[in-house]
Amino acid sequence: MLEYQDFWLEIIKVIPAYLWVIGAFSAFLLAYDLYSRQLLLSTYAKQRPNWLADLSQVERALDDVLTVAARNPHWHIEVNAADKAQVLRRLQGNGEMLSGCRVLWLDDRPDTLVNEIRLLQYLGLDVITVTSVGEALGHLKQTSCELLVSDIARPEGQSNGIATLQTLHDHYPSLPAIFYVGNFNAQDGVPAGAFGITNRPDELLHLILDIMGRKCL
């Protein structure tokens, strides 16, 4: 009987030590969880593009594109205030997924795309411009791109742009492509192999967001 009592006395003596260890371990887990959450929030805040807090810079860049388009008698587009507000709202809600994405832009006259390229760069996209299919293939061999933006009309004829896309898809069939053109007939639909076609900068942004949204699924 005495030995039995001594046994429980010894157990009672060590219980506080065990409780202290359990309490300390629980406190450590709680502190680690809080630290991990703060670190995650801090990392997200650093990665979140600065322009999301103030869209004025993006809006000015979009206005620059629209101003140039309005001055071009061969580029017939109309983007009203509601259309512009819609794409800006969508960028504010989903624009963080554009940061760091690489766009390959194929056009035989990249000097006419200065404002569009600046707009995409404001949004955090890395834009690589090329003027030929050979140059495009060379870049794609060296680095991956999330999407391709291309013109259609070329000195060789309008079908040359579509043939260029077919050539690129022979090597990179999963590369999404958007045709960004001066003028087109919407009734002709989207060319085979392309994700979309437009001559409007706001629709270009919508198409890019659509592509990146699918990649994030």
Buried (B, 14 or more C-beta within 10 A) or exposed (E): EEEEEEEEEEEEEEEEEEEEEEEEEEEEEEEEEEEEEEEEEEEEEEEBBEBBEEBEEBBEBBBBBBEBBEEEEEBEBEBEEEBBEBBBEBBBEBBBEBBEBBBBBBBBEBEEBEBBBBBBEBBBBBBBBBEEBEBBBEBBEEEEBBBBBBBBBBEEEEEBBBEBBEBBBEEBEEBBBBBBBBEBEEEEEBBEBBBBBBBBBBBBBBBBBBBBEEEEE
